[in-house]
Amino acid sequence: ESGKELLLHLPMEPEGGEDPGPGALRTGQSAAEIERLLDAALASVPGAVGVNNHMGSKATADHAFMDVLLDALGRRGLFFVDSRTTSLTVAASEAERLGVPYLARKVFLDAVDGGIERSLDAAVAAAARGGSAVAIGHVQSGELAAILRRAADGMERAGVRPAALSTLIAGRGGRTAE
């Protein structure tokens, strides 16, 4: 209602056997089961314009799994944002091959490795250097939102402004990009 874009944060199979949560997509599932779970998850987030992975280090590294998922997203007119939970991800190459709009996370904004502010500074610097940078943060408290509001002046001085993911994709003509 506020005009913000919605993404489905889709639970996907990680390495190491952690539980990604209910409705998780897993590499051993059939294409029909993946589509059924995807549809159920999308129904829980009406208006979602794209999907990004929650966990998913095993799933995003599996060519056959990503082929099924990305094909399903493409047929639904949705894009994929890879959280890059593994360096072995094949999401970019599969998205390119299938013509599915794709972006990849550059920076996590969670309170690790020196805090949210330091991570946000890294995201702003990456965007200033490369034209854009996708930053992902889990809003588990008001801390991230408050930090983002305070950081607006620094972003402006660096020539960086927040943008909707669909705007970044449209700027690439809908092509996939890292």
Accessible surface in RSA format (square Angstrom, percent):
REM  Atomic radii and reference values for relative SASA: ProtOr
REM  Chains: A
REM  Algorithm: Lee & Richards
REM  Probe-radius: 1.40
REM  Slices: 20
REM RES _ NUM      All-atoms   Total-Side   Main-Chain    Non-polar    All polar
REM                ABS   REL    ABS   REL    ABS   REL    ABS   REL    ABS   REL
RES GLU A   1   234.18 134.4 147.95 111.9  86.23 205.3  76.71 148.4 157.47 128.6
RES SER A   2    90.53  76.5  55.71  74.3  34.83  80.2  54.08 115.2  36.45  51.1
RES GLY A   3    76.21  94.0   0.00   N/A  76.21  94.0  42.41 116.4  33.80  75.7
RES LYS A   4   160.90  78.5 138.95  85.3  21.96  52.3  96.85  87.2  64.05  68.2
RES GLU A   5    59.23  34.0  31.24  23.6  27.99  66.6  28.34  54.8  30.88  25.2
RES LEU A   6    86.62  48.2  84.38  60.4   2.24   5.6  85.50  60.0   1.12   3.0
RES LEU A   7    50.55  28.2  28.89  20.7  21.66  54.5  28.89  20.3  21.66  58.3
RES LEU A   8     8.69   4.8   8.65   6.2   0.04   0.1   8.69   6.1   0.00   0.0
RES HIS A   9    71.70  39.2  57.84  40.2  13.86  35.5  54.53  56.2  17.17  20.0
RES LEU A  10     0.04   0.0   0.04   0.0   0.00   0.0   0.04   0.0   0.00   0.0
RES PRO A  11    22.08  16.1  22.08  20.1   0.00   0.0  22.08  18.2   0.00   0.0
RES MET A  12     0.00   0.0   0.00   0.0   0.00   0.0   0.00   0.0   0.00   0.0
RES GLU A  13    23.89  13.7  23.89  18.1   0.00   0.0   2.18   4.2  21.71  17.7
RES PRO A  14     8.84   6.4   5.78   5.3   3.06  11.1   5.78   4.8   3.06  19.0
RES GLU A  15   103.02  59.1  96.46  73.0   6.56  15.6  44.29  85.7  58.73  48.0
RES GLY A  16    78.62  97.0   0.00   N/A  78.62  97.0  41.58 114.1  37.05  83.0
RES GLY A  17    73.33  90.4   0.00   N/A  73.33  90.4  39.42 108.2  33.92  76.0
RES GLU A  18   106.16  60.9  95.18  72.0  10.98  26.2  41.11  79.5  65.05  53.1
RES ASP A  19   109.10  76.4  85.40  85.0  23.69  56.0  38.93  91.6  70.17  70.0
RES PRO A  20     7.11   5.2   0.00   0.0   7.11  25.9   0.68   0.6   6.43  40.0
RES GLY A  21    19.60  24.2   0.00   N/A  19.60  24.2  15.33  42.1   4.27   9.6
RES PRO A  22   132.44  96.5 109.88 100.2  22.55  82.0 122.20 100.9  10.23  63.6
RES GLY A  23    40.16  49.5   0.00   N/A  40.16  49.5  25.32  69.5  14.84  33.2
RES ALA A  24     7.99   7.3   1.38   2.1   6.60  15.0   1.38   1.9   6.60  17.5
RES LEU A  25     0.00   0.0   0.00   0.0   0.00   0.0   0.00   0.0   0.00   0.0
RES ARG A  26    88.99  37.4  88.99  45.4   0.00   0.0  34.64  47.3  54.35  32.9
RES THR A  27    34.46  24.5  14.40  14.6  20.06  47.8   4.95   6.7  29.51  44.6
RES GLY A  28    79.97  98.6   0.00   N/A  79.97  98.6  43.95 120.6  36.03  80.7
RES GLN A  29    45.43  25.4  27.69  20.2  17.74  42.2  19.97  42.5  25.45  19.3
RES SER A  30    67.67  57.2  51.50  68.7  16.18  37.3  53.77 114.5  13.90  19.5
RES ALA A  31    51.90  47.7  43.93  67.8   7.97  18.1  43.93  61.9   7.97  21.1
RES ALA A  32    78.09  71.8  61.94  95.6  16.16  36.8  69.90  98.4   8.19  21.7
RES GLU A  33    55.89  32.1  53.58  40.5   2.32   5.5  21.01  40.6  34.88  28.5
RES ILE A  34     2.76   1.6   2.76   2.1   0.00   0.0   2.76   2.0   0.00   0.0
RES GLU A  35    37.33  21.4  37.33  28.2   0.00   0.0  16.60  32.1  20.73  16.9
RES ARG A  36   134.38  56.4 127.06  64.8   7.31  17.4  72.38  98.9  61.99  37.6
RES LEU A  37    20.85  11.6  19.06  13.6   1.79   4.5  19.06  13.4   1.79   4.8
RES LEU A  38     0.00   0.0   0.00   0.0   0.00   0.0   0.00   0.0   0.00   0.0
RES ASP A  39    67.80  47.5  61.93  61.6   5.87  13.9  27.62  65.0  40.18  40.1
RES ALA A  40    58.73  54.0  41.11  63.4  17.62  40.1  49.92  70.3   8.81  23.3
RES ALA A  41    18.30  16.8  10.49  16.2   7.81  17.8  17.81  25.1   0.48   1.3
RES LEU A  42    28.23  15.7  23.14  16.6   5.09  12.8  23.27  16.3   4.96  13.3
RES ALA A  43    76.69  70.5  48.34  74.6  28.36  64.5  60.13  84.7  16.56  43.9
RES SER A  44    82.88  70.0  48.33  64.5  34.55  79.6  49.31 105.0  33.57  47.0
RES VAL A  45    35.76  23.5  32.55  29.5   3.21   7.7  34.68  30.1   1.08   2.9
RES PRO A  46   103.64  75.5  89.36  81.5  14.28  51.9  96.83  79.9   6.81  42.3
RES GLY A  47    63.27  78.0   0.00   N/A  63.27  78.0  40.12 110.1  23.16  51.9
RES ALA A  48    14.91  13.7   0.98   1.5  13.93  31.7   0.98   1.4  13.93  36.9
RES VAL A  49    51.37  33.8  46.85  42.4   4.52  10.9  49.52  43.0   1.84   5.0
RES GLY A  50     0.00   0.0   0.00   N/A   0.00   0.0   0.00   0.0   0.00   0.0
RES VAL A  51     0.00   0.0   0.00   0.0   0.00   0.0   0.00   0.0   0.00   0.0
RES ASN A  52     9.78   6.7   9.78   9.4   0.00   0.0   1.70   4.1   8.08   7.8
RES ASN A  53     1.08   0.7   0.00   0.0   1.08   2.6   0.00   0.0   1.08   1.0
RES HIS A  54    55.04  30.1  54.36  37.8   0.67   1.7  40.45  41.7  14.58  17.0
RES MET A  55    53.49  27.7  41.89  27.7  11.59  27.6  48.18  41.0   5.31   7.0
RES GLY A  56     0.00   0.0   0.00   N/A   0.00   0.0   0.00   0.0   0.00   0.0
RES SER A  57    17.12  14.5  16.23  21.7   0.89   2.1  10.57  22.5   6.56   9.2
RES LYS A  58    82.59  40.3  80.94  49.7   1.65   3.9  34.13  30.7  48.45  51.6
RES ALA A  59     0.00   0.0   0.00   0.0   0.00   0.0   0.00   0.0   0.00   0.0
RES THR A  60     0.00   0.0   0.00   0.0   0.00   0.0   0.00   0.0   0.00   0.0
RES ALA A  61    30.83  28.3  13.59  21.0  17.23  39.2  13.88  19.5  16.95  44.9
RES ASP A  62    48.21  33.8  42.70  42.5   5.51  13.0   9.14  21.5  39.07  39.0
RES HIS A  63   102.56  56.1  97.87  68.0   4.70  12.0  73.74  76.0  28.82  33.5
RES ALA A  64    73.46  67.5  62.17  95.9  11.29  25.7  70.37  99.1   3.09   8.2
RES PHE A  65     4.51   2.3   0.07   0.0   4.44  11.6   3.94   2.4   0.57   1.6
RES MET A  66     0.00   0.0   0.00   0.0   0.00   0.0   0.00   0.0   0.00   0.0
RES ASP A  67    46.67  32.7  46.67  46.4   0.00   0.0   7.04  16.6  39.62  39.5
RES VAL A  68    36.06  23.7  31.89  28.9   4.17  10.0  35.68  31.0   0.38   1.0
RES LEU A  69     0.00   0.0   0.00   0.0   0.00   0.0   0.00   0.0   0.00   0.0
RES LEU A  70     0.00   0.0   0.00   0.0   0.00   0.0   0.00   0.0   0.00   0.0
RES ASP A  71    58.32  40.8  56.00  55.7   2.32   5.5  10.21  24.0  48.11  48.0
RES ALA A  72     0.00   0.0   0.00   0.0   0.00   0.0   0.00   0.0   0.00   0.0
RES LEU A  73     0.00   0.0   0.00   0.0   0.00   0.0   0.00   0.0   0.00   0.0
RES GLY A  74    33.25  41.0   0.00   N/A  33.25  41.0  15.00  41.2  18.25  40.9
RES ARG A  75   143.18  60.1 102.90  52.5  40.27  95.9  73.50 100.5  69.68  42.2
RES ARG A  76    73.73  31.0  44.56  22.7  29.17  69.5  36.93  50.5  36.80  22.3
RES GLY A  77    68.49  84.5   0.00   N/A  68.49  84.5  37.66 103.4  30.83  69.0
RES LEU A  78    17.91  10.0  16.00  11.4   1.91   4.8  16.90  11.9   1.01   2.7
RES PHE A  79    12.22   6.1  11.52   7.1   0.70   1.8  11.52   7.0   0.70   2.0
RES PHE A  80     0.00   0.0   0.00   0.0   0.00   0.0   0.00   0.0   0.00   0.0
RES VAL A  81     1.87   1.2   1.87   1.7   0.00   0.0   1.87   1.6   0.00   0.0
RES ASP A  82     0.00   0.0   0.00   0.0   0.00   0.0   0.00   0.0   0.00   0.0
RES SER A  83     3.13   2.6   3.13   4.2   0.00   0.0   2.29   4.9   0.84   1.2
RES ARG A  84    71.62  30.1  62.77  32.0   8.85  21.1   7.17   9.8  64.45  39.1
RES THR A  85    55.04  39.1  24.24  24.6  30.80  73.4  31.48  42.3  23.55  35.6
RES THR A  86    23.72  16.9  13.86  14.0   9.87  23.5  12.87  17.3  10.86  16.4
RES SER A  87   100.26  84.7  69.38  92.6  30.88  71.1  46.18  98.3  54.09  75.8
RES LEU A  88   130.97  72.9 120.64  86.3  10.33  26.0 125.62  88.2   5.35  14.4
RES THR A  89    22.30  15.9   2.65   2.7  19.65  46.8   2.65   3.6  19.65  29.7
RES VAL A  90    20.46  13.5  17.72  16.0   2.74   6.6  20.46  17.8   0.00   0.0
RES ALA A  91     0.00   0.0   0.00   0.0   0.00   0.0   0.00   0.0   0.00   0.0
RES ALA A  92    23.49  21.6  21.26  32.8   2.23   5.1  21.60  30.4   1.89   5.0
RES SER A  93    64.09  54.2  50.70  67.7  13.38  30.8  54.33 115.7   9.76  13.7
RES GLU A  94    12.46   7.2  12.46   9.4   0.00   0.0   0.00   0.0  12.46  10.2
RES ALA A  95     0.00   0.0   0.00   0.0   0.00   0.0   0.00   0.0   0.00   0.0
RES GLU A  96   113.04  64.9 100.72  76.2  12.32  29.3  43.67  84.5  69.37  56.6
RES ARG A  97   149.43  62.7 113.72  58.0  35.71  85.0  74.39 101.7  75.04  45.5
RES LEU A  98    56.72  31.6  27.53  19.7  29.19  73.4  31.41  22.1  25.31  68.1
RES GLY A  99    58.88  72.6   0.00   N/A  58.88  72.6  32.99  90.5  25.89  58.0
RES VAL A 100     4.34   2.9   4.00   3.6   0.34   0.8   4.34   3.8   0.00   0.0
RES PRO A 101    34.72  25.3  34.72  31.7   0.00   0.0  34.72  28.7   0.00   0.0
RES TYR A 102     1.16   0.5   0.97   0.6   0.18   0.5   0.97   0.7   0.18   0.2
RES LEU A 103     2.68   1.5   2.68   1.9   0.00   0.0   2.68   1.9   0.00   0.0
RES ALA A 104     7.14   6.6   3.21   5.0   3.93   8.9   3.21   4.5   3.93  10.4
RES ARG A 105    40.69  17.1  36.94  18.8   3.75   8.9   0.00   0.0  40.69  24.7
RES LYS A 106   116.07  56.6  95.49  58.6  20.58  49.0  48.13  43.3  67.93  72.4
RES VAL A 107    21.33  14.0  18.62  16.9   2.71   6.5  21.33  18.5   0.00   0.0
RES PHE A 108    64.23  32.1  57.73  35.8   6.51  16.9  57.73  35.0   6.51  18.6
RES LEU A 109     8.92   5.0   8.67   6.2   0.25   0.6   8.67   6.1   0.25   0.7
RES ASP A 110    37.25  26.1  34.52  34.4   2.73   6.5  20.10  47.3  17.15  17.1
RES ALA A 111    69.16  63.6  40.89  63.1  28.27  64.3  41.10  57.9  28.06  74.3
RES VAL A 112    86.06  56.6  78.52  71.1   7.55  18.2  86.06  74.8   0.00   0.0
RES ASP A 113   127.22  89.1 100.89 100.4  26.33  62.3  39.96  94.0  87.26  87.0
RES GLY A 114    56.41  69.6   0.00   N/A  56.41  69.6  24.66  67.7  31.75  71.1
RES GLY A 115    21.01  25.9   0.00   N/A  21.01  25.9  17.84  49.0   3.16   7.1
RES ILE A 116    11.11   6.3   9.01   6.7   2.10   5.1   9.01   6.5   2.10   5.7
RES GLU A 117    90.56  52.0  89.52  67.7   1.03   2.5  51.10  98.8  39.46  32.2
RES ARG A 118   161.72  67.9 156.87  80.0   4.86  11.6  44.10  60.3 117.63  71.3
RES SER A 119    12.80  10.8   8.47  11.3   4.33  10.0   4.81  10.2   7.99  11.2
RES LEU A 120    10.31   5.7  10.31   7.4   0.00   0.0  10.31   7.2   0.00   0.0
RES ASP A 121    97.74  68.5  91.28  90.9   6.46  15.3  28.02  65.9  69.72  69.5
RES ALA A 122    49.57  45.6  39.07  60.3  10.50  23.9  46.89  66.0   2.68   7.1
RES ALA A 123     6.94   6.4   5.88   9.1   1.07   2.4   6.16   8.7   0.78   2.1
RES VAL A 124    22.54  14.8  21.64  19.6   0.90   2.2  22.52  19.6   0.02   0.1
RES ALA A 125    43.93  40.4  36.87  56.9   7.06  16.1  43.24  60.9   0.69   1.8
RES ALA A 126    13.53  12.4   9.61  14.8   3.92   8.9  10.09  14.2   3.44   9.1
RES ALA A 127    13.12  12.1   9.41  14.5   3.72   8.5   9.41  13.2   3.72   9.8
RES ALA A 128    59.34  54.6  24.57  37.9  34.77  79.1  31.56  44.4  27.79  73.6
RES ARG A 129   187.06  78.5 147.11  75.0  39.95  95.1  82.10 112.2 104.97  63.6
RES GLY A 130    61.92  76.4   0.00   N/A  61.92  76.4  32.33  88.7  29.59  66.3
RES GLY A 131    69.94  86.3   0.00   N/A  69.94  86.3  37.96 104.2  31.98  71.6
RES SER A 132    27.45  23.2  15.67  20.9  11.78  27.1  11.29  24.0  16.16  22.6
RES ALA A 133    23.83  21.9   0.30   0.5  23.53  53.5   3.08   4.3  20.75  55.0
RES VAL A 134    11.95   7.9   8.53   7.7   3.43   8.3  11.23   9.8   0.72   2.0
RES ALA A 135    38.34  35.3  11.76  18.2  26.58  60.5  11.76  16.6  26.58  70.4
RES ILE A 136    25.64  14.6  22.23  16.6   3.41   8.2  25.64  18.5   0.00   0.0
RES GLY A 137    25.15  31.0   0.00   N/A  25.15  31.0   0.05   0.1  25.10  56.2
RES HIS A 138    68.90  37.7  54.97  38.2  13.94  35.7  51.76  53.3  17.14  19.9
RES VAL A 139   103.32  68.0  71.01  64.3  32.31  77.9  71.18  61.8  32.14  87.2
RES GLN A 140   162.45  90.8 122.70  89.7  39.76  94.7  48.65 103.6 113.80  86.3
RES SER A 141    65.03  54.9  49.13  65.6  15.89  36.6  53.20 113.3  11.83  16.6
RES GLY A 142    52.55  64.8   0.00   N/A  52.55  64.8  38.47 105.6  14.08  31.5
RES GLU A 143    91.54  52.6  81.56  61.7   9.98  23.8  31.58  61.1  59.97  49.0
RES LEU A 144     9.28   5.2   8.40   6.0   0.89   2.2   8.40   5.9   0.89   2.4
RES ALA A 145    33.29  30.6  29.54  45.6   3.75   8.5  32.69  46.0   0.60   1.6
RES ALA A 146    30.22  27.8  28.87  44.6   1.35   3.1  29.71  41.8   0.51   1.3
RES ILE A 147     6.09   3.5   5.69   4.2   0.40   1.0   5.69   4.1   0.40   1.1
RES LEU A 148    63.79  35.5  59.09  42.3   4.70  11.8  59.40  41.7   4.39  11.8
RES ARG A 149   169.57  71.2 149.14  76.0  20.43  48.6  78.79 107.7  90.78  55.0
RES ARG A 150   160.29  67.3 131.08  66.8  29.21  69.6  81.19 111.0  79.10  47.9
RES ALA A 151    24.29  22.3  14.24  22.0  10.05  22.9  23.74  33.4   0.56   1.5
RES ALA A 152    54.06  49.7  48.19  74.4   5.88  13.4  50.50  71.1   3.56   9.4
RES ASP A 153    99.06  69.4  96.50  96.1   2.56   6.1  18.57  43.7  80.49  80.3
RES GLY A 154    28.20  34.8   0.00   N/A  28.20  34.8  21.27  58.4   6.92  15.5
RES MET A 155    16.47   8.5  15.57  10.3   0.90   2.1  10.39   8.8   6.08   8.1
RES GLU A 156   139.69  80.2 125.62  95.0  14.07  33.5  43.55  84.2  96.14  78.5
RES ARG A 157   193.27  81.1 154.04  78.5  39.22  93.4  82.79 113.1 110.48  67.0
RES ALA A 158    45.87  42.2  19.35  29.9  26.52  60.3  32.11  45.2  13.75  36.4
RES GLY A 159    71.09  87.7   0.00   N/A  71.09  87.7  37.30 102.4  33.79  75.7
RES VAL A 160    22.60  14.9  16.00  14.5   6.60  15.9  19.17  16.7   3.43   9.3
RES ARG A 161   177.03  74.3 160.93  82.0  16.09  38.3  68.66  93.8 108.36  65.7
RES PRO A 162   107.18  78.1  82.19  74.9  24.99  90.8  93.58  77.3  13.60  84.6
RES ALA A 163    43.77  40.2   9.71  15.0  34.06  77.5  19.28  27.2  24.49  64.9
RES ALA A 164    44.28  40.7  26.33  40.6  17.95  40.8  36.72  51.7   7.56  20.0
RES LEU A 165    33.50  18.7  32.51  23.3   0.99   2.5  32.51  22.8   0.99   2.7
RES SER A 166    42.76  36.1  38.90  51.9   3.86   8.9  25.98  55.3  16.79  23.5
RES THR A 167    71.01  50.5  63.92  64.8   7.09  16.9  45.66  61.3  25.35  38.3
RES LEU A 168    36.99  20.6  31.94  22.8   5.05  12.7  34.89  24.5   2.10   5.6
RES ILE A 169    12.95   7.4  12.95   9.6   0.00   0.0  12.95   9.3   0.00   0.0
RES ALA A 170    72.66  66.8  50.30  77.6  22.36  50.9  57.09  80.4  15.57  41.2
RES GLY A 171    71.17  87.8   0.00   N/A  71.17  87.8  36.64 100.6  34.53  77.3
RES ARG A 172    52.03  21.8  50.19  25.6   1.84   4.4  20.90  28.6  31.13  18.9
RES GLY A 173    63.03  77.7   0.00   N/A  63.03  77.7  34.03  93.4  29.00  65.0
RES GLY A 174    28.37  35.0   0.00   N/A  28.37  35.0  20.28  55.6   8.09  18.1
RES ARG A 175   160.92  67.6 152.82  77.9   8.10  19.3  73.49 100.4  87.43  53.0
RES THR A 176    21.14  15.0   5.58   5.7  15.56  37.1   3.33   4.5  17.81  26.9
RES ALA A 177    25.55  23.5  14.58  22.5  10.97  24.9  25.36  35.7   0.19   0.5
RES GLU A 178   112.87  64.8  76.19  57.6  36.68  87.3  49.17  95.1  63.70  52.0
END  Absolute sums over single chains surface
CHAIN  1 A     9397.3       6622.4       2774.8       5353.8       4043.5
END  Absolute sums over all chains
TOTAL          9397.3       6622.4       2774.8       5353.8       4043.5
